[in-house]
Amino acid sequence: MTSQVDLREAADETVIAISGELDAAASAGLRDRLIPLIPGSSMIRLDLAGLTYISSAGLRTLLLVYRHAQAEGSAIRLVGIRDEVRFVMSATGFLALFGIEEIR
Amino acid sequence: MTDAITCPRSDTVAGYVAEGRGLQDGRFTITTSAGCDIDMELAENVGAEVLRNLDEPYLDASDHIAEMLQPGRFAFFYGIFYPGAPFEVKRIIFVGRQIGAYRFEEPNWWIDQIESIARFYSRAQFGDGPVDFRNYRTQIRLGGDKNGSHVQETDTISRLVYGMASAFMLTGNDHYLDIAEAGTEYLREHMRFTDYDEDVVYWYHGILVDGQDERKLFTSEFGDDYDAVPMYEQIYALAGPTQTYRVTADPRIKRDVDATLRLMDRFYLDRAKGGYFSHIDPIFLDPRQKSLGPNTARKNWNSVGDHAPAYLINLYLATAAEQHARMLGSTFDTILDWFRDYKNSPFVQERFHEDWSHDSTYQWQQGRAVVGHNLKIAWNLMRIHSLLPKQEYLEAASSIGDIMPPVGADQLRGGWYDVVERVTRDGEGFHRFAWHDRKAWWQQEQAILAYLILHGVTGNPEFLRQAREAQSFYNAFFLDHDEGAVYFNVLADGFPYLLGTERLKGSHSMSMYHSAELCYLAAIYTNLLIERRPMNFWFKPQPDGLVNNTLRVAPDLLPPGSVRITEVEIDGALHDGYDASALTVHVPTTAHRPLVRVQLSPAES
C-alpha cells in the first residue's frame, strides 16, 4: 500500500493530508511531492489521520518537511495522529519537533 | 627585533642534573630534554616534594634537596629567571626517591590512579545513592558538582562508561561495572535509534532532560557539526559499550555495535576512493548533501583514525573477528597513504575533500596540526603492527616518534603542546601556536602511550626517555590533589588553567575517557612490556554471550607471545581451563555470571 498526499488551502493555512503507509519506498517519492507544497510564512497542518504506518525513512521525511518549513518561516502542526504512529514518533523523539493538535 | 627580555620572569624548567655539575655551594646545572644546559641556584627558601599520586599525602623533600640533587636526577624546577643570573629555584618536584626511579613505574601507580578517578566520577554523578543515569549530567564542575545544564550527551555517557569498565577490569570492583552496565543500558534505551528500514543503528547526539521529560537531540548541536550526524559521534557512542562488552559479553551490545558498523559501512564508507566521510545529513543519510555546508563530502582524522583507539581494537580483542582486523588495517593504511605530508610539514594533514585533496580552509582547522593526533597515529600503528605485522607500520610509527619532540613538545618545561601551525613562518624555527601554549590532558596521554609502546616493542632507549618525561609532566601537574581527577588544561609552566569550559571536570570534551584509558594502558605497557611484572584483570561474562564458552582476555594488542596467562580464578577458585598463549579462558556454563580473575605475565624471553 502506498501513501497519498492531498492538499487543501484556506485563507490562512495550508493543510497537507498524508494517508496510507509511509514506508521506505513511499518516502523517497513523497519528499519530492511534499516540498513544493510548503509555502512561506504560513501555518501548515499535516493531517495524519489517514496515516497508518510510518517507517524510519518516513520519520526522516517528516524531518525534511520540518526543516523546510523552518527555512520558509512557516509554522507546522501535526493533526489527528493515530496511536500507533504517535507511539513511534514519540519513542524516537520526532514528535517533540512538532506542535500537535487533536481532532475534536 | 629585540630578543632580550630584561625583566625577571617566573617559569618551570625540566631537566637532568648535569654530570660533573651537581650541587655545590647552592648552585648546579641541569640539562633539558633538548640538551640545553641551564645554570641554577637554590633560593634560600626553596621547597621540594616527591611526586605523589591522587589520594596520596604530600611528600615533602625539602630537607633532602642536597642529597637528591645528584647528577642524572630528573626533576621539575619552578623559579625565577633573572637576566644575567642563574635561574633561582623556588620549588622542586622530584619524580622518584632515587635517581633513575620514577614513581609512576611502581606496579600499582596507574591502577590506584584509575580507582581514584572512578571514585570521583561516581560521586560526582551519582553521589551516595543508587546508580541512576537519569541524574547523569554532561557538565561537572571542578569540584564535582553539577551545574544547571540538563543536557546528557551520548558521547560523554559512553566515555564515562568506558572509564568505569576499564576501572573494573583493573580492580574487580563491582561498583564500577554496575555504572558501566547501567550506562550502557541507558544509552540503549534513550540514545539509540534503530532504523528498521536500513537495518542500522545510529546514536542521537544526546537528550535534554527536565524531570521525567526528555527531548531527543537527533543531530549535533555544536558549531562544527551543527545539523549533521558526525562520524566521530557514532564512533564514540561505541567506546563505552564496547569496553563493557569485553567484560560482560552481553550479546545485545554486540548487536548494537554490529548495527552501527553497518551504518558506517553503508553510509560513511567511500568504497571508490577509500576512507570514511566525516558527516552525513540526517534526512538522506548522504555525505554529499549540500545541506552539510563545509562538511559536505569531507574526510577527517576523526572519521578515519578514531575507530581503532575508540572501539575497534577493543572489539577485536573481544571477538578476534577477521573483519575487524581488516578494518583496523584498512583505516591505518588509509592514514599512511593520505595523511602524511612530510614534504610540507612534520605534522599530518587532518582534513580532506572526497578525492583526498587537502581542505585547509575549514573554520578552526585551517592549516593547523593537533599534536596529539600525530602521536595517536604512532601509538595505534604500534598496536596494529602486533596484529598485522608490516614493516611500514613500524617505520612510520618510529619516524613519528623521532620527529615529534622538537616540533610538538615543550623541551624546556616538559609536556606536549595543543594545536600548532603545520608550517613554520619563513626564518622561524618553531611552529606557532594556533591559540595558546597551554597543555591539554588528553594530548599528554597520546605522547605517554605512544612512547611507552614504542619503547616496549622496539627497546629504543630514547623512546623510554620521552615516555618518562611525558609521564613526569602529566603526573606532576595534571593531578588535582584538592578536588580529585585531573585538570583539563595547564599553562605552559604546569600551573592549572581554570577558566571557562576548561575549568570543568565534565564537559563535551572530558568525561573519564582519556584519563582512564591512560591509566589502563600505561599500566599494561609499563608492567607487562617494560618492567615485566604480572598483572591481574577482571571479567564478568554472561554465560549466553560467549561463543563456545571462550572468554578472550588479551589486555591490548601486544607483540604476539609477549604475555601469557599464568593464573585464573573463577569465583575465587583456581581454574585450569585456559590457553595460556592464546589468551583465552574456557568459562563453564553457569546459571549466574561468574567473576573471572586472570593473571597475565610477561612470557619468558
Contacts between the chains, C-beta under 8 A, distances in Angstrom:
chain1	res1	chain2	res2	distance
A	23	B	197	7.3
A	24	B	197	4.1
A	24	B	198	7.9
A	55	B	196	6.9
A	55	B	197	4.9
A	56	B	193	7.7
A	56	B	194	7.9
A	56	B	195	4.0
A	56	B	196	5.9
A	56	B	197	4.5
A	56	B	198	6.6
A	57	B	197	4.7
A	57	B	198	7.7
A	60	B	282	6.9
A	60	B	283	4.8
A	60	B	284	7.5
A	60	B	285	7.7
A	61	B	283	7.5
A	63	B	218	7.4
A	63	B	282	6.4
A	63	B	283	5.5
A	64	B	283	4.6
A	67	B	283	7.3
A	92	B	193	6.1
A	92	B	216	7.1
A	93	B	204	7.0
A	93	B	207	7.7
A	93	B	214	7.9
A	93	B	215	6.8
A	93	B	216	2.6
A	93	B	218	6.5
A	94	B	216	8.0
A	94	B	218	7.8
A	96	B	215	4.8
A	96	B	216	6.9
